[in-house]
Amino acid sequence: MIVARSEWEARPRLHDAFADAGHESGALLVLSNLGRDLGGTYFSQSGIQADAHIFGEDLSARQLPFGCLTMSQRAHSVWNNIKDAAAHTTTFGGAAVSLRAVLEALDAADLIEAEDEIVLKRIEGTMTARVRAFHHYVNPPMARLNDAMGMALDIKSALGSRLVLSDGREIIDSGGGSGSNLRGHNPPDLVENVLTAHRPDGRYYDQLESVLQVLTGYPHSVPAVSGGTAVDLAVSFAMLAQPDRKTIVSFRGNYSGKTPISLSLSKHGTLLTESDREAFRPYYANLEYIDLDEPGCESRLETVLNRPDVALVWLELIQGAECRPIPDSIIELVHRCKAPGGYLVGIDEVLTGGWRIGGDFLVHRRLALNVDVSAMAKPLSDMTVPLGVALVTDDVYRRAAARNPKLVEKLTRHYRCELSAHIALNALSGCADPERIVTATRLQEMFAEGLRRIFAQSRIFAAVSGEGGLVRLTLSRRWFPFHRRSALGCALEMALAELVLSNCGVFVPILRFHQRIFADEAELREVLNRLERGTRQMRPVHVYVNAVRGLLTYARRARYFRSAVDWATE
């Protein structure tokens, strides 16, 4: 049961009624704290015993996108295991800039007490304190796992793709914020061009929309705050434009996010998912999944596409989790059936957009396929603040507005943030040089070919999948027969990533390379040289030994973390 705090405070008797109803039915009580101004009574409980509290942009003084949940042990219990702890993640969830804005806003409102200051200084002081705080306040299983598997990095400085750790090591970040890496960490022109020059009354999003129109060909860019929300908006516009049709067609292996609509499109993805596959229902009811590995999948797809109720076909041209391209025959079939079928086509460019695949800003622009809506996010952020866009054709926008003009007006402004737009505008203006794009494309091909050459005879890796700047290392099925969604498959990938980090000084946490899109040649060649030297003597047994060592450490560290429950008051 979800209740707005304003309604709760206006009608205090609701508390007993909801508490009694929840107790009898076993339901959780969730209290929404959205839409309130920061003040001395903001966190006053007033006797409210909710299982979870929802907070939003009020905590950043409405300057930057932000949202979070606080919850009771009872509410959190469903996530408090090693599998479900990783089921719901977001690229921008730990955005340091937004979190800093929240702390400053809370401090300005006198909501940070003296004892809070002590805890915050302790967290900032040591990596041990940060890991323990993450365990205590955020995600206990992932805190223990990252600590045990060597993925909890104590980063002292970051510039471009270079990370300097507290022990003095300099490593190269090949994870790139899961694809957010356009120019690298801490772009040097950000302070002068954006933070110093930003005007509160500036119309930066209007300028960004004009730039995106040139880069993408789409006349409408609807602001979002993540890849998931960009997908939600793109699909919403498509469905509003097709009011008499209900069915969405998607493909197994697709990953679009964990927001309300994107969650349905991601249900059959290849990433680690929730142990209860129905835990987050209701999923969208009219959704047809096509399994590309199923015999006769093209025939089944054609049958589905010929149905008169199909509103939208949604796909990733390169499925990001596995870096697996959708076969050309499938794209051709979607294209051939589109006009007679009357459906719309949507492309998820969250990972592939921003020149990551070849010389086009959006990879689908190189196809003959007529695309109606698209979503992109990660590189627009320039590795700073949460940002995304839903790209919509004029025809779809016009039809959606005719169906529900008030909703369309709300959607086009709901996530608008002028500072985020200014950051994206600055990033794109520094990259959209034709010669620079040609060079970046050449270097992407060079890097992918270098990976294939290095691991061609490897006992550990079977192949390098993907293309352009979106490639991943695939483990040999002979020595590693476990599905990567399984607990053991995940443990082996993490163990191997830790070996690559320690032996090569290259950080690639899920074996998927997201080098910054505009990397220089010397940097990419250094990554290849480090990988070649560091993996030369690596054997499958080393991976298994490291995985067992990590899992044993995980088990031993559980007692340490349990003893640290009250660490903040020590």
GITA-V943305 format. One record per pair of residues at least 12 apart in sequence whose C-alpha atoms are under 6 Angstrom apart, sorted by the first residue. I is the first residue (numbers start at 1). J is the second residue. Records with the same first field share a line. If there is no record, write none. Layout:
BEGIN
I->J ; J
END
This chain:
BEGIN
1->29 ; 30
2->30 ; 31
3->31 ; 32
4->31 ; 32
5->32 ; 33
28->51
29->50 ; 51
30->50 ; 51 ; 52 ; 53
31->53
32->53 ; 54
33->54 ; 55
34->55 ; 56
39->109
51->71 ; 72 ; 75
52->70 ; 71
53->69 ; 70
54->69
55->67 ; 68
59->102
60->101 ; 102 ; 105
61->105
64->98
81->141
82->141
84->274
87->273 ; 274
92->386
119->568
127->154
144->554
145->554
148->550 ; 553 ; 554
149->550
150->498
154->166
158->185
159->185 ; 186
160->184 ; 185
161->173 ; 184
171->505 ; 506
172->506
173->507
174->507 ; 508 ; 513 ; 514 ; 515
175->508 ; 513 ; 514
176->514 ; 515
179->351 ; 378 ; 514
180->378 ; 379 ; 383
181->379 ; 383 ; 516
182->379 ; 382 ; 516 ; 517
183->516 ; 518
184->516
204->418 ; 421 ; 422
205->418 ; 421
208->425
209->221
218->391 ; 392 ; 393
220->391 ; 392
221->389 ; 390 ; 391
222->389 ; 390 ; 412
223->389 ; 415 ; 416
224->387 ; 388 ; 389 ; 415
225->386 ; 387 ; 388
226->377 ; 386 ; 387 ; 388
227->350 ; 377 ; 388
228->256 ; 257 ; 259 ; 262
230->375 ; 388 ; 389 ; 390
231->375
232->261 ; 262
233->390
234->373 ; 390
237->400
240->400
241->396 ; 399 ; 400
242->311
245->309 ; 310 ; 311
246->309 ; 311
247->286 ; 287 ; 309 ; 310 ; 311
248->287 ; 311 ; 312 ; 313
249->287 ; 288 ; 313
250->289 ; 314 ; 315
251->289 ; 290
252->268 ; 269 ; 290 ; 291
253->268 ; 269 ; 270
254->266 ; 269 ; 319
255->269
264->283 ; 284
271->485
272->485
306->341
310->343
311->343
312->343 ; 344 ; 345
313->345
314->346 ; 347
315->347
316->347 ; 348
323->465 ; 466 ; 471
324->466
335->369
344->372
345->371 ; 372
346->371 ; 372 ; 373 ; 374
347->374
348->374 ; 375
349->375 ; 376
350->375 ; 376 ; 377
356->469 ; 517
357->468 ; 469
358->441 ; 468
359->441
372->393
373->391 ; 392
374->390 ; 391
375->389 ; 390 ; 391
376->388 ; 389
380->424
381->424
440->518
444->468 ; 469
445->468
452->464
460->475 ; 476 ; 540
461->474 ; 475 ; 476
462->474 ; 475 ; 476
471->512 ; 513
472->511 ; 512 ; 513
473->511
492->547
495->546 ; 547
496->543
497->509
503->534
504->530 ; 531 ; 534
END
